[in-house]
Amino acid sequence: MFFYLNFWGKGSRVKYFLFLSLAGGFVFSAAAIGAPPYTPSQTTPKVIIETIVGDITIELFPEQAPETCDNFLQYVNSGFYDDLIIHRVTKSTTFKVVQGGGYRPGGILKTEGLQPPIINESHNGRSNLRGTVAMARTSDPDSATSQFYINVTDNISLDAGDGYCVFGQVISGMDIVDQIQQLPILPPQYVNGLTECPYYGIYWVYVFRQQVRACVSPSGNDTTGVGSPDAPFKTIQKAIDIIDEPGHVVAEPATYSGAGNVDLDFKGKAITVRAIEPRDANTVTKTVIDCQGSSANRHRAFYFHTGEATNSTVKGLTIINGYQTSGGAIYCQNSSPTIRNCAIINNTASISGGGIYCYNSNSVISNCTFSANTAISTGGSIFCNYYSGVTVGNSILWNNAAVLGHEIALASSSSPSSITVSYSDLEGGKTDAYAQSGCSAVWGPGNIDIDPRFVDAAGGDYHLQSRQGQWENAGGWTQGQHTSPCIETGNPGSRIDFEPNDWPLLRIEMGAYGGTTKTSIAPSDWGLRADIDNDGTANNVDFAWLASFWLDEGDELPADLDRSKNVDIDDLQLFSEDWLKTSAAIIVNKADFNNDGTINIRDFAVLAGQWQEQGNDVTGDLNGDTTVNIYDLYWFAKVWLR
């Protein structure tokens, strides 16, 4: 749940690119804004607001409102707007605004990082006409801090008296503003009493911030390119070398290979290298780093070795065909990058870490898919060595291979490493993880060991099957034979972001495409928000997890069921609504013993044939108590003919 802005501009205080392709040539009609045509300037700062509904570009007026613009940009650059929502849309026929910049999801007012109020620069020649951006305030004229609004209609009454300071103008995306203004309103109990908070298919209208971009395209030029959309660089490494922190290197959908696109080095920068639209699973699928590695010609995608921290991020890429001694796709040495929404497929290490090798690293791996990676020795997906402490969440590690630890391996005894795994589908489960003496695989809540049911792994399609609707690489929605157990079983506290479904969505999907627009769709009763441990029901075990996080604050807390960044009475209320309910996601996939897509008499025959059998790997043991008994029959009956 982020309030993210993208600042484009240039000046002495900060160095940013100004993309003239956006600024030039766009003119509002008089009918559109109720004023003479507005022509954007090519030299003033631009801010991009990326919402779930679409992008809104605004131009600032530093000459007319210098203190207001400087205040606004300080909030943008400091990250204050991270995690905030659009919290107000007015519905009057004569007064319409869209307002944000102050509240977290759940209607929680953000106070930390709030700067002192600024003077009111309202009488600057700019009027509150449709499409203008102004500062919100109380009845005190000099009380504005962080909140701002966009005028959806001509609201010239706001010019009267002390007035409300207009400091910017929407130059693109006014149709998006209109759509947001027309969204339905959440019941006040969901947003701490706010009465005008909108929602769009999910709880909140999310907004995402990105920093300055350097664009990359195979059709670009490293000599003449400047990193703008119309003059991109040709190679990813060139963009990395040019970009200022905390910038984003943005690769358009294409396959990147060869010098400058493999063995990529962040050189210690706190930047992000990502797909042009990491919230779109089809874009992730089509934005590929093909390392073209072999035993005779060794290459990987990324080499982190200059102290990079978790603010160095790889996001929304598919990485294939790496081949190295260790770390077939990514190598982290004395560095701790963040890897998000990446599909890491068919990479090889001749020793350890077919997917990722971590040495003295505390990397964060989230919503990633590892499959068909190989390590000749240890750690088919991930290898952690020498005091590494890696965190893995909402990910799928399936069908990888190594002599020791098909998915995860840890070393060494003299300098032990650890890995924390939660809300992930790990083939073989915890018992398959290989750990040398002193090392530890810490098992958080929500992990499963069930076939993720990829759409077509053999054909390279790692979207998840769904009988309600799955996205395929070829494009378009189709119906799958099964519904993957990885749908709506990710961390209940993780942002759902842009997953397509009806409000309220319950939980993020595991894997590379979780939180994206092409996430496979779940049946209406598939997920269960309060099933924190993913055992199929909300019970005492889940309540114990809730209690263990009680009153904690932070990101992605498993018991933060309303995603407000704290675990409180509102989460307990949501938990009580699910008490003793059953989640179909886990049980259906376990009970379909013959994998024909339906729980029927053939599956019952399997259950009956194993009645009273005992053991850790008995197929009919649906509830995990090592015995096929009346409890398993109860679960089986719950999903009969599903």
Buried (B, 14 or more C-beta within 10 A) or exposed (E): BBBBBBBBBBEEEBEBBBBBEBBEEBEBEEEBBBBEEBEBBEEBBBBBBBBBBBBBBBBBBBEBBBBBBBBBBEBBBEBBBBBBBBBBBBEEEEBBBBBBBBBBBBBBEBEEEEEEBBEBBBEBEBBBBBBBBBBBBEEEBEEBBBBBBBBBBBBEEBBEEBBBBBBBBBBBBBEBBBBBBEBEBBEEEBBBEBEBBBBBBBBBBBBBBBBBBBBBBBEBBBEEBBBBBEBBBBBBBBBBBBBBEBBBBBBBBBBBBEEBBBBBBBBBBBBBBBBBBBBBBBBBBBBBBBBBBEEEEBBBBBBBBBEBBBBBBBBBBBBBBBBBBBBBBBBBBEBBBBBBBBBBBBBBBBBBBBBBBBBBBBBBBBBBBBBBBBBBBBBBBBBBBBBBBBBBBBBBBBBBBBEBBBBBBBBBEEBBBBBBBBBBBBBBBBEBBBBBEBBBBEBBBBBBBBBBBBBEBEEBBBBBBBBBBBBBBEEEBEEBBBBBBBBBBBBBBBBBBBBBBEEBBBBBBBBBBBBBBBBBBBBEEBBBBBBBBBBBBBBEBBBEBBEEBEEEEEEBBBBBBBBBBBBBEBBBEBBEEBEEBBBBBBBBBBBBBEEEBBBBEEBBEBBEEBEEBEEEEBBBBBBEEEBBBEBBBEBBEBBEEB
